[in-house]
């Protein structure tokens, strides 16, 4: 059984290579670098060669200290690699925040499947991967004519490691317009555009694609028989440990650049595509009602370099004075995509600002959970799991127990590493905290909701 797996985690803001100890479910070594966007060329795109150099150097460094027994890959969604017949990029890997797909949006809407088919809402810029590929095919037709294969982003990196191309459902089902989660097949868009043959065969996220290529082993010191699994979309990597450990109903809130709320076994509300609700597809292939907003990005914009220190008295003071931020800081997505952020009553500073910003993020998260019919306990993983005001307000606003998962800097690494262990059950991590929820927090949440509704 694999006990130490290297996880390659390409996030939107940062890239990471982590060694995960699968006995303790913890990261034991981590290497990171910023994930920048290059602006030259036909459109803004990811610097895949810089990332590749970082990946190889990090694998070599980690392996020198602790033998890597397997490798698994996770990445952000809304990204694909378009390859030629030789397996080389035929076009740069488009940055999903580029607004180029708007140029062909009207034509795209004529072929885009309905929300009822895909569970994929219409999103701005390139957040619908189908819109990206449609724009690339239309606006760069000569280059697109050389495309033989479309790989989702985790599988692109797995292919570079192994030489084996594959498709996988968690990335295909991530608001792409390309997947029908109810039929477990490609959507009508894929056939309408004659793209089906470009997608390699679908493999399970935990399926071993092969071993590292000989030149990779030589460059990194990895054993030639080091296996590489197919890989997974990052939010679903965070969800996987809980799917293997918990009984439904429950909800998982995965925090990072995006705060993604996922409901397992909850109610069945009519999802509103205009409020950034969607159907994700988990590693088992099942549909998962989800909602999201750019909470990590909003936190960084609101806090900047301000200190994050606070005392319980600061939280109580904010709850009593009720300075509050109304949505949305990152316009165009989330549960209030058309609302413009503003401070009600006051724009606080110091520790009170940290508390008020954390309350805002918790109330946005609670709204997302309501929209997807979440029931049962809530598990928070990622950076916000260490944010006490966020956790306290989330518990007050939802009136349900909130647990934290602190197995690593993010649950994404552990979930991805579990693919390499290929297990079907684990012990749950994260227990509900003994938080005293004050009436002041409940009153604050109720006032925030009234102000948002108004």
C-alpha positions as CSV (number, residue, x, y, z in Angstrom):
1,X,0.0,0.0,0.0
2,X,1.2,3.5,-0.9
3,X,2.1,5.5,2.3
4,X,3.8,8.6,0.9
5,X,2.3,10.3,-2.2
6,X,3.5,13.4,-3.9
7,X,0.6,15.8,-4.8
8,X,1.0,18.3,-7.6
9,X,-1.6,21.0,-6.9
10,X,-1.9,23.7,-9.5
11,X,-4.2,26.4,-8.0
12,X,-5.2,29.6,-9.7
13,X,-3.0,31.8,-7.6
14,X,-0.3,29.3,-6.5
15,X,1.2,26.0,-7.5
16,X,2.3,23.5,-4.9
17,X,4.1,20.1,-4.7
18,X,3.4,18.4,-1.3
19,X,4.4,15.1,0.1
20,X,1.5,13.6,2.0
21,X,1.9,10.9,4.6
22,X,-1.2,8.7,4.2
23,X,-0.8,7.1,7.6
24,X,-1.2,10.5,9.4
25,X,-3.1,12.2,6.6
26,X,-0.8,15.2,6.8
27,X,1.6,17.1,4.5
28,X,5.1,16.5,5.6
29,X,6.9,18.5,2.9
30,X,5.6,21.4,0.8
31,X,7.1,23.5,-2.0
32,X,5.2,26.4,-3.5
33,X,5.5,29.1,-6.2
34,X,3.1,31.8,-7.6
35,X,1.1,30.8,-10.6
36,X,1.4,33.8,-12.9
37,X,-0.2,34.5,-16.3
38,X,1.8,35.4,-19.4
39,X,0.4,38.3,-21.4
40,X,2.2,37.9,-24.7
41,X,0.9,35.8,-27.6
42,X,-2.6,35.4,-28.9
43,X,-4.2,35.7,-25.4
44,X,-3.3,35.6,-21.7
45,X,-2.2,32.1,-20.8
46,X,-0.6,29.9,-18.1
47,X,3.2,29.6,-18.1
48,X,3.2,25.8,-18.3
49,X,6.9,25.5,-18.9
50,X,7.7,27.5,-15.8
51,X,5.3,25.3,-13.8
52,X,6.8,22.1,-15.3
53,X,10.3,23.2,-14.3
54,X,9.0,23.9,-10.8
55,X,7.3,20.5,-10.7
56,X,10.4,18.6,-11.7
57,X,12.7,20.5,-9.3
58,X,10.2,20.0,-6.4
59,X,9.8,16.3,-7.1
60,X,13.5,15.8,-7.1
61,X,14.0,17.8,-3.9
62,X,11.2,16.0,-2.0
63,X,12.3,12.6,-3.3
64,X,15.9,13.1,-2.0
65,X,14.6,13.4,1.5
66,X,11.6,11.0,1.4
67,X,11.0,8.5,-1.3
68,X,8.0,9.3,-3.3
69,X,5.9,6.1,-3.8
70,X,3.2,7.6,-6.1
71,X,2.1,10.8,-7.7
72,X,-1.3,12.4,-8.0
73,X,-2.4,15.7,-9.6
74,X,-5.1,18.2,-8.9
75,X,-5.8,21.6,-10.5
76,X,-8.3,24.4,-10.6
77,X,-11.2,24.0,-13.0
78,X,-12.3,25.8,-16.2
79,X,-9.0,24.9,-17.9
80,X,-8.0,22.6,-20.7
81,X,-4.9,21.8,-22.7
82,X,-5.4,21.6,-26.5
83,X,-2.8,19.2,-27.9
84,X,-1.7,18.3,-31.4
85,X,-1.2,14.8,-32.8
86,X,2.2,14.6,-31.2
87,X,0.9,15.5,-27.7
88,X,2.4,19.0,-27.7
89,X,0.3,22.1,-27.0
90,X,-1.3,23.3,-30.2
91,X,-2.4,26.5,-28.5
92,X,-1.5,28.1,-25.2
93,X,-3.4,27.1,-22.1
94,X,-6.0,29.9,-21.8
95,X,-6.4,31.9,-18.6
96,X,-10.1,31.6,-17.7
97,X,-10.2,35.2,-16.4
98,X,-9.6,36.5,-19.9
99,X,-12.7,38.0,-21.5
100,X,-12.0,36.9,-25.0
101,X,-14.9,34.3,-25.0
102,X,-17.3,37.3,-24.8
103,X,-16.5,38.0,-28.4
104,X,-18.4,34.8,-29.5
105,X,-20.8,34.6,-26.7
106,X,-23.9,35.2,-28.8
107,X,-23.0,32.4,-31.2
108,X,-22.0,30.1,-28.4
109,X,-25.4,30.6,-26.7
110,X,-27.0,29.1,-29.8
111,X,-25.3,25.8,-29.2
112,X,-24.9,25.8,-25.4
113,X,-26.9,23.1,-23.6
114,X,-29.6,24.2,-21.1
115,X,-28.8,24.2,-17.4
116,X,-31.3,21.3,-16.9
117,X,-29.0,19.1,-19.0
118,X,-25.6,20.0,-17.6
119,X,-26.1,21.7,-14.2
120,X,-23.7,24.3,-15.5
121,X,-24.7,27.9,-15.2
122,X,-23.8,30.6,-17.7
123,X,-20.7,32.3,-16.2
124,X,-18.6,35.3,-17.1
125,X,-15.2,35.4,-18.9
126,X,-14.0,31.9,-19.5
127,X,-15.5,30.2,-16.5
128,X,-17.5,27.9,-18.8
129,X,-14.8,25.8,-20.5
130,X,-17.1,25.1,-23.4
131,X,-17.2,28.9,-24.1
132,X,-13.4,29.0,-24.0
133,X,-13.0,26.2,-26.5
134,X,-15.7,27.6,-28.8
135,X,-13.9,31.0,-28.8
136,X,-10.6,29.4,-29.5
137,X,-12.0,27.3,-32.4
138,X,-13.8,30.3,-33.9
139,X,-11.3,33.0,-33.4
140,X,-8.1,31.0,-34.0
141,X,-9.4,28.5,-36.5
142,X,-6.1,27.8,-38.2
143,X,-4.4,26.9,-34.9
144,X,-7.5,25.0,-33.7
145,X,-7.4,22.9,-36.9
146,X,-4.2,21.3,-35.5
147,X,-5.9,20.2,-32.2
148,X,-6.2,16.5,-31.9
149,X,-6.8,16.1,-28.2
150,X,-8.6,18.1,-25.5
151,X,-7.2,17.3,-22.0
152,X,-8.6,18.6,-18.8
153,X,-5.9,20.3,-16.8
154,X,-5.1,17.6,-14.2
155,X,-4.8,15.1,-16.9
156,X,-2.5,17.3,-19.0
157,X,0.1,17.2,-16.2
158,X,-0.5,13.4,-15.7
159,X,0.1,12.9,-19.4
160,X,3.4,14.9,-19.2
161,X,4.5,12.6,-16.4
162,X,3.4,9.3,-18.0
163,X,2.8,9.9,-21.7
164,X,-0.8,8.5,-21.2
165,X,-3.8,10.7,-22.2
166,X,-7.1,10.4,-20.3
167,X,-10.3,12.2,-19.4
168,X,-11.9,12.4,-16.0
169,X,-15.4,13.4,-14.8
170,X,-14.7,15.7,-11.9
171,X,-13.0,18.2,-14.2
172,X,-15.4,17.5,-17.1
173,X,-18.3,18.2,-14.7
174,X,-17.0,21.5,-13.3
175,X,-19.4,24.1,-14.9
176,X,-17.9,23.3,-18.3
177,X,-21.1,22.8,-20.4
178,X,-19.3,19.7,-21.7
179,X,-20.8,17.1,-19.4
180,X,-24.3,15.7,-18.6
181,X,-24.0,14.6,-15.0
182,X,-27.4,12.9,-15.0
183,X,-26.6,10.7,-18.0
184,X,-22.9,10.4,-17.1
185,X,-21.9,11.3,-20.6
186,X,-20.7,14.2,-22.7
187,X,-23.3,16.9,-23.3
188,X,-25.0,17.7,-26.6
189,X,-22.6,20.6,-27.1
190,X,-19.7,18.1,-27.5
191,X,-21.5,16.3,-30.3
192,X,-22.8,19.5,-31.9
193,X,-19.3,20.7,-32.2
194,X,-17.8,17.3,-33.2
195,X,-15.4,17.4,-30.3
196,X,-16.2,13.9,-28.8
197,X,-13.3,12.2,-30.6
198,X,-10.9,14.8,-29.2
199,X,-11.4,13.7,-25.7
200,X,-9.4,10.6,-24.6
201,X,-11.1,7.7,-22.9
202,X,-12.6,8.4,-19.5
203,X,-10.7,6.9,-16.6
204,X,-11.4,7.0,-12.8
205,X,-9.7,9.7,-10.8
206,X,-7.9,7.0,-8.8
207,X,-6.9,4.8,-11.8
208,X,-3.2,4.4,-12.4
209,X,-2.4,5.7,-15.8
210,X,1.2,4.4,-15.8
211,X,4.6,5.0,-14.4
212,X,6.8,8.1,-14.8
213,X,8.5,8.3,-18.2
214,X,12.2,7.3,-18.1
215,X,13.4,10.8,-18.7
216,X,11.3,12.0,-15.7
217,X,12.8,9.4,-13.5
218,X,16.3,10.3,-14.7
219,X,15.7,14.0,-14.1
220,X,14.2,13.7,-10.6
221,X,15.7,10.5,-9.1
222,X,12.2,8.9,-8.9
223,X,12.1,5.2,-9.2
224,X,11.2,4.1,-12.7
225,X,8.2,2.3,-11.4
226,X,6.6,5.3,-9.6
227,X,2.9,5.2,-10.5
228,X,0.9,8.2,-11.5
229,X,-2.9,8.3,-11.0
230,X,-5.4,10.0,-13.3
231,X,-6.0,13.1,-11.1
232,X,-8.9,15.2,-9.9
233,X,-10.5,18.7,-9.9
234,X,-9.4,20.5,-6.7
235,X,-12.8,21.1,-5.0
236,X,-13.6,17.4,-5.5
237,X,-10.3,16.5,-4.0
238,X,-11.3,18.3,-0.9
239,X,-14.7,16.5,-0.9
240,X,-13.3,13.0,-1.4
241,X,-12.0,12.3,2.2
242,X,-15.5,13.2,3.5
243,X,-17.2,11.0,1.0
244,X,-15.1,8.1,2.2
245,X,-15.5,8.9,5.9
246,X,-19.0,10.4,6.6
247,X,-22.6,9.4,6.3
248,X,-25.0,11.8,4.5
249,X,-26.3,14.3,4.9
250,X,-23.4,16.7,5.4
251,X,-21.8,19.7,3.6
252,X,-18.2,20.6,2.9
253,X,-17.0,24.1,2.5
254,X,-13.7,24.1,0.6
255,X,-11.9,27.5,1.0
256,X,-9.2,29.0,-1.1
257,X,-9.3,31.5,-4.0
258,X,-12.9,30.2,-4.4
259,X,-15.1,29.2,-1.5
260,X,-17.0,26.1,-2.8
261,X,-19.9,24.7,-0.8
262,X,-21.0,21.2,-1.6
263,X,-24.1,19.4,-0.3
264,X,-24.1,15.6,0.0
265,X,-27.4,13.9,0.7
266,X,-29.3,17.2,1.5
267,X,-32.5,18.6,0.1
268,X,-33.2,18.9,-3.6
269,X,-33.9,22.6,-4.2
270,X,-34.4,24.0,-7.7
271,X,-30.9,25.4,-8.3
272,X,-30.7,29.0,-9.6
273,X,-28.0,29.2,-12.3
274,X,-28.1,33.0,-12.0
275,X,-26.7,32.8,-8.5
276,X,-23.6,30.6,-9.2
277,X,-25.2,27.4,-8.1
278,X,-24.3,24.3,-10.1
279,X,-23.9,20.6,-10.2
280,X,-20.4,19.3,-9.6
281,X,-19.5,15.7,-10.2
282,X,-17.7,13.9,-7.4
283,X,-14.9,11.3,-7.7
284,X,-17.5,8.5,-7.6
285,X,-19.3,10.1,-10.6
286,X,-22.3,11.3,-8.7
287,X,-23.9,14.8,-9.0
288,X,-23.3,17.1,-6.1
289,X,-25.3,20.4,-5.7
290,X,-22.7,23.2,-5.2
291,X,-22.4,26.9,-4.9
292,X,-19.4,29.2,-4.9
293,X,-18.0,32.7,-4.6
294,X,-14.5,34.1,-4.8
295,X,-14.2,34.3,-1.0
296,X,-10.4,34.0,-0.8
297,X,-9.9,36.7,-3.5
298,X,-12.4,38.9,-1.7
299,X,-10.6,38.4,1.7
300,X,-7.3,39.5,0.1
301,X,-8.8,42.5,-1.5
302,X,-10.5,43.6,1.7
303,X,-7.7,43.0,4.1
304,X,-4.6,43.7,2.0
305,X,-1.6,43.9,4.3
306,X,-3.7,44.7,7.3
307,X,-3.1,42.6,10.4
308,X,-5.3,39.5,11.1
309,X,-5.0,39.7,14.9
310,X,-8.2,39.9,17.0
311,X,-9.5,39.2,20.5
312,X,-12.9,37.7,21.4
313,X,-13.8,41.2,22.6
314,X,-13.3,42.6,19.1
315,X,-15.7,40.0,17.7
316,X,-18.3,40.9,20.4
317,X,-17.9,44.6,19.6
318,X,-18.5,44.1,15.9
319,X,-21.6,42.0,16.7
320,X,-22.9,44.7,18.9
321,X,-22.0,47.8,16.7
322,X,-23.0,45.9,13.6
323,X,-20.7,47.4,10.9
324,X,-21.3,45.0,8.0
325,X,-20.2,44.5,4.4
326,X,-23.0,43.9,1.9
327,X,-22.2,41.9,-1.3
328,X,-20.5,41.5,-3.6
329,X,-16.8,42.4,-3.7
330,X,-16.0,40.1,-6.6
331,X,-18.8,41.1,-9.0
332,X,-20.2,38.8,-11.7
333,X,-20.1,35.6,-9.7
334,X,-21.4,34.2,-6.4
335,X,-24.9,34.3,-5.0
336,X,-25.3,38.1,-5.6
337,X,-23.5,38.5,-8.9
338,X,-25.2,41.9,-9.8
339,X,-24.8,43.5,-6.4
340,X,-22.1,46.1,-5.7
341,X,-20.3,45.8,-2.3
342,X,-20.8,48.6,0.3
343,X,-20.2,49.0,4.0
344,X,-23.3,49.6,6.0
345,X,-22.9,52.1,8.9
346,X,-19.1,52.1,9.0
347,X,-15.9,50.9,7.3
348,X,-14.0,49.5,10.3
349,X,-10.3,49.2,10.6
350,X,-7.9,47.2,12.8
351,X,-9.1,44.0,14.5
352,X,-12.7,45.0,14.0
353,X,-12.2,45.0,10.2
354,X,-10.9,41.5,10.3
355,X,-13.9,40.3,12.3
356,X,-16.4,42.2,10.0
357,X,-14.8,40.8,6.8
358,X,-14.9,37.3,8.3
359,X,-18.5,37.7,9.2
360,X,-19.3,38.8,5.6
361,X,-17.5,35.7,4.2
362,X,-19.4,33.4,6.6
363,X,-22.8,34.9,5.7
364,X,-22.0,34.6,2.0
365,X,-21.1,30.9,2.7
366,X,-24.3,30.4,4.6
367,X,-26.3,31.8,1.7
368,X,-24.6,29.4,-0.6
369,X,-25.4,26.5,1.7
370,X,-29.1,27.5,1.8
371,X,-29.2,27.7,-2.0
372,X,-28.1,24.1,-2.4
373,X,-30.3,22.6,0.2
374,X,-27.4,21.6,2.5
375,X,-28.3,19.6,5.6
376,X,-26.4,18.1,8.5
377,X,-23.0,19.1,9.9
378,X,-20.7,21.5,8.0
379,X,-17.0,20.7,7.5
380,X,-14.8,23.7,6.7
381,X,-11.3,23.0,5.2
382,X,-8.6,25.2,3.8
383,X,-7.5,28.6,5.1
384,X,-10.8,29.7,6.6
385,X,-10.7,26.6,8.9
386,X,-8.3,28.7,11.0
387,X,-10.5,31.8,11.0
388,X,-12.4,31.8,14.3
389,X,-14.8,34.7,13.5
390,X,-15.7,33.0,10.2
391,X,-16.5,29.7,12.0
392,X,-18.5,31.3,14.8
393,X,-20.7,33.3,12.4
394,X,-21.2,30.4,10.0
395,X,-22.5,28.3,13.0
396,X,-24.7,31.2,14.1
397,X,-26.1,31.8,10.6
398,X,-26.8,28.2,9.7
399,X,-27.7,26.9,13.2
400,X,-25.9,23.7,12.5
401,X,-22.6,22.3,13.9
402,X,-19.4,23.4,12.1
403,X,-16.3,21.2,12.2
404,X,-12.9,22.1,10.9
405,X,-10.5,19.8,9.0
406,X,-6.9,20.8,9.6
407,X,-5.1,17.8,8.2
408,X,-3.0,20.1,6.0
409,X,-2.8,23.6,4.8
410,X,-5.7,22.5,2.5
411,X,-7.7,19.3,2.4
412,X,-7.1,19.3,-1.3
413,X,-3.7,17.6,-0.8
414,X,-5.0,14.8,1.4
415,X,-7.9,14.1,-0.9
416,X,-5.7,14.0,-3.9
417,X,-3.2,11.7,-2.2
418,X,-6.0,9.3,-1.3
419,X,-6.4,8.6,-5.0
420,X,-2.9,7.0,-4.9
421,X,-3.9,4.8,-1.9
422,X,-7.0,3.7,-3.8
423,X,-8.9,3.2,-0.5
424,X,-12.7,3.2,-0.2
425,X,-13.0,4.1,3.5
426,X,-11.1,6.2,6.0
427,X,-11.6,7.6,9.5
428,X,-13.4,11.0,9.6
429,X,-11.3,14.1,10.5
430,X,-12.7,17.2,12.0
431,X,-15.1,17.3,14.9
432,X,-17.7,20.0,15.7
433,X,-16.2,22.6,17.9
434,X,-17.7,23.6,21.3
435,X,-18.5,27.2,20.1
436,X,-20.9,29.3,22.2
437,X,-23.1,31.0,19.6
438,X,-24.2,34.3,21.0
439,X,-27.5,36.0,20.4
440,X,-25.4,38.9,19.1
441,X,-24.1,36.9,16.2
442,X,-27.6,35.6,15.4
443,X,-28.9,39.1,15.4
444,X,-26.1,40.3,13.2
445,X,-26.8,37.5,10.7
446,X,-30.5,38.3,10.7
447,X,-29.9,42.0,10.1
448,X,-27.4,41.3,7.3
449,X,-30.0,39.1,5.5
450,X,-32.6,41.8,5.9
451,X,-30.3,44.4,4.4
452,X,-29.3,42.2,1.5
453,X,-32.9,41.4,0.8
454,X,-33.7,45.1,0.7
